Amino acid sequence: MTPLPCACTIAGSDSGGGAGIQADLRTFSAIGVWGTTVITAITAQNPRGVLGVTLVPEEMVALQLDAVLDDFDIRAFKTGMLGTAGIIRAVDRHLPPRCPLVVDPVMVATSGSRLLDPGAEQELMVTLLSRATAVTPNIPEAVVLSGMSISSTSDMREAALRIMEFGPEYVIIKGGHLEGAEVTDLLVGPSSELCLTSPRYPHQVHGSGCCFSAAITAYMALGYTVPDSFRKAKEFIDVAIRDAVVSRSGRYSVNPSGV
């Protein structure tokens, strides 16, 4: 039997299932990729907010990564919530050289809770962005990484160019935080630029950023180029947001079912 292509998500666990490791695994499975995991944090959360966070010790993060690398042919990696500078350095030390890597620079949850120590932001920029195949910030994250305000597509383009100075091959800025009837996401690469738009649905969706970056990772694991992975992931996340799951409180979580 031919084994499934493998991808690995290095991220936090979301007890509500709408983001983090849980959303990543659902996304990998829906796209046809075997998902492996390195859990960096355990969070007590639901779509309403984060009640608590416990970070996994750096040694255990490294051991998880060594374990999956030992027995799986992982074709693409994704990082999400990393939490601290120490965990970032541990991941950097144990990732294979020149591996396809999508960095989703998770800094603050949709509810407003911090998921990355402020002192770790510089470590993320210097250590992981320099080796990333693609980095996928939303607008608030792109503001931090670029050091500029963003209120338009042209601002997104300028911010992407600034972020590219840290060394990633591609920058994909998710434009959902800008106003408008449509959502525009922008890819900027070494010799290409691509804007994709989709309808804006009338609800905020927990986990959409995780799902989008996981879909890009999964398509890369299947052998697609970054621009083609971006195109296919945009189609995938549009359906996952359209078919979002509603919790008892009326909040929406992304639904990467692939149907």
C-alpha positions in Angstrom: 0.0 0.0 0.0 1.3 3.4 -1.0 1.7 5.6 2.2 -0.1 9.0 2.3 2.1 12.1 2.0 2.9 13.4 5.5 2.8 16.9 7.0 3.6 18.0 10.5 2.0 20.8 12.5 4.0 22.3 15.4 1.4 24.2 17.4 -0.8 24.4 20.5 -3.8 22.3 21.4 -7.2 24.0 21.3 -9.6 22.2 23.7 -12.6 23.6 21.7 -11.4 22.0 18.6 -11.7 25.1 16.4 -8.0 26.1 16.0 -4.5 24.9 16.6 -3.6 21.2 16.4 -7.2 20.1 16.1 -8.0 22.3 13.1 -4.7 21.5 11.5 -5.3 17.8 11.7 -8.8 18.1 10.3 -7.5 20.1 7.4 -4.7 17.7 6.6 -7.1 14.8 6.6 -9.7 16.6 4.4 -7.0 17.3 1.8 -5.6 13.8 1.9 -2.4 14.2 3.9 -1.3 12.2 7.0 -0.9 14.6 9.9 1.8 14.4 12.5 2.0 16.7 15.5 4.3 18.4 17.9 2.3 20.0 20.7 3.8 23.2 22.1 1.1 24.2 24.6 -2.1 22.9 26.1 -4.8 25.6 26.1 -8.2 25.6 27.9 -10.3 27.5 25.5 -13.5 27.6 23.5 -14.6 30.1 20.8 -15.4 32.7 23.5 -11.9 32.9 24.9 -8.8 31.3 26.4 -9.2 30.3 30.1 -5.6 29.1 30.5 -2.4 28.1 28.9 0.3 25.5 29.9 3.4 25.4 27.8 5.1 22.1 27.0 8.7 21.9 28.2 11.2 22.6 25.4 12.8 19.2 25.8 9.4 17.5 25.2 8.8 19.7 22.1 12.1 18.6 20.7 11.5 14.9 21.6 8.1 15.0 19.8 9.8 16.4 16.7 12.6 13.8 16.8 10.0 11.1 17.2 7.9 11.9 14.1 11.0 12.6 12.0 12.3 9.2 12.9 9.5 7.2 11.3 7.7 9.5 8.8 8.6 11.0 5.5 7.4 14.5 6.3 7.1 16.6 3.2 6.1 19.9 4.7 6.0 21.5 8.2 3.8 24.2 9.7 4.4 26.2 12.9 1.6 27.8 14.8 1.6 28.8 18.4 5.1 28.5 19.8 4.8 30.5 23.0 8.4 31.4 23.9 11.8 32.1 22.5 13.1 28.9 24.0 10.5 26.8 22.2 11.3 28.7 18.9 15.0 27.9 19.3 14.2 24.2 20.1 12.1 23.9 17.0 14.8 25.5 14.9 17.5 23.2 16.2 15.5 20.0 15.4 13.9 20.9 12.1 15.6 19.3 9.1 17.7 21.8 7.0 16.0 23.2 4.0 12.7 21.6 4.7 9.5 23.1 3.3 8.2 25.3 6.1 5.1 27.4 6.6 5.3 29.8 9.5 2.0 31.0 10.8 3.2 33.7 13.3 0.5 33.1 16.0 0.8 36.0 18.4 -2.7 36.8 19.8 -5.9 34.7 19.8 -9.0 36.1 18.2 -10.4 36.6 21.7 -7.4 38.9 22.5 -5.3 36.5 24.7 -1.6 36.6 24.0 -0.2 33.3 22.6 3.4 34.4 22.1 5.6 36.2 24.7 6.3 39.8 23.5 10.0 39.1 24.0 9.8 36.1 21.6 8.7 38.1 18.6 12.2 39.1 17.7 13.3 35.5 18.0 10.6 34.4 15.7 11.6 37.0 13.1 15.3 36.2 13.2 15.2 32.4 13.7 12.2 31.0 11.8 11.3 33.6 9.2 14.8 33.4 7.8 14.2 29.7 6.9 10.5 29.8 6.0 9.2 28.8 2.6 6.1 30.9 3.4 5.0 33.1 6.3 1.3 33.7 6.7 0.5 36.6 9.0 -2.9 38.2 9.4 -3.1 42.0 9.4 -2.3 42.5 13.1 0.6 40.1 12.9 1.8 41.7 9.7 1.7 45.1 11.4 4.1 43.7 14.1 6.4 42.0 11.6 6.6 44.9 9.2 6.5 47.8 11.7 4.0 49.7 9.7 0.2 50.3 9.8 -1.9 48.5 7.2 -5.3 49.8 6.0 -5.3 48.8 2.3 -4.1 46.3 -0.3 -1.2 48.6 -1.2 -0.2 48.7 2.4 -0.4 44.9 2.5 2.0 44.8 -0.5 4.5 47.1 1.2 4.3 45.2 4.4 4.9 41.9 2.6 8.0 43.4 1.0 9.3 44.5 4.4 8.7 41.1 5.9 10.5 39.4 3.0 13.7 41.2 4.2 13.8 38.7 7.1 14.4 36.0 4.5 11.2 34.0 3.8 10.7 32.9 0.2 7.1 33.9 0.1 4.9 36.2 2.3 1.1 35.6 2.3 -0.8 38.3 4.2 -4.4 37.4 5.1 -6.6 40.4 4.7 -9.7 39.4 6.7 -9.2 42.2 9.3 -9.6 44.9 6.6 -13.1 46.2 6.0 -15.0 45.6 2.8 -17.5 43.2 1.2 -14.7 40.9 0.0 -11.7 39.5 1.7 -8.4 39.9 -0.2 -5.4 37.7 0.6 -2.0 38.6 -1.0 1.0 36.5 -1.9 4.3 38.1 -2.7 7.2 36.0 -3.8 10.6 36.3 -5.4 9.2 36.8 -8.9 5.4 36.7 -8.4 2.5 38.5 -6.8 -1.0 37.2 -6.5 -4.2 38.7 -5.0 -7.2 36.4 -4.4 -10.6 37.6 -3.2 -13.5 35.8 -1.6 -16.9 36.8 -0.2 -16.9 38.1 3.4 -19.3 36.0 5.5 -21.4 37.8 8.2 -19.7 36.1 11.1 -16.2 36.1 12.7 -14.8 32.6 12.6 -12.4 31.1 15.2 -9.5 29.1 13.7 -9.7 30.4 10.1 -6.0 31.4 10.1 -4.8 28.1 11.4 -6.9 26.2 8.8 -5.7 28.4 5.9 -2.0 28.0 6.7 -2.5 24.2 7.3 -4.2 23.9 3.9 -1.2 25.6 2.3 1.1 23.2 4.1 -1.0 20.2 3.1 -1.0 21.1 -0.6 2.8 21.7 -0.4 3.1 18.2 1.0 1.2 16.9 -2.0 3.8 18.6 -4.3 2.1 21.8 -5.3 4.1 25.0 -5.7 3.5 27.7 -3.1 1.4 29.9 -5.5 -0.7 26.9 -6.5 -1.0 25.8 -2.8 -2.1 29.4 -2.0 -4.8 29.2 -4.7 -6.1 25.8 -3.6 -6.0 26.8 0.1 -8.0 29.9 -0.6 -10.8 27.8 -2.2 -10.6 25.4 0.8 -10.8 28.0 3.5 -13.7 29.8 1.8 -15.8 26.6 2.1 -14.6 26.0 5.7 -15.7 29.5 6.7 -19.0 29.2 4.8 -19.8 26.0 6.6 -18.5 27.1 10.0 -19.8 25.3 13.1 -21.8 27.3 15.7 -21.2 26.7 19.4 -23.8 27.0 22.2 -22.8 30.7 22.7 -23.4 31.5 19.1 -19.7 31.7 18.1 -18.4 30.2 14.9 -15.5 27.8 14.4 -13.9 26.9 11.1 -15.1 23.6 9.6 -12.4 22.0 7.5 -14.5 19.0 6.5 -13.6 19.1 2.8 -17.2 18.6 1.8 
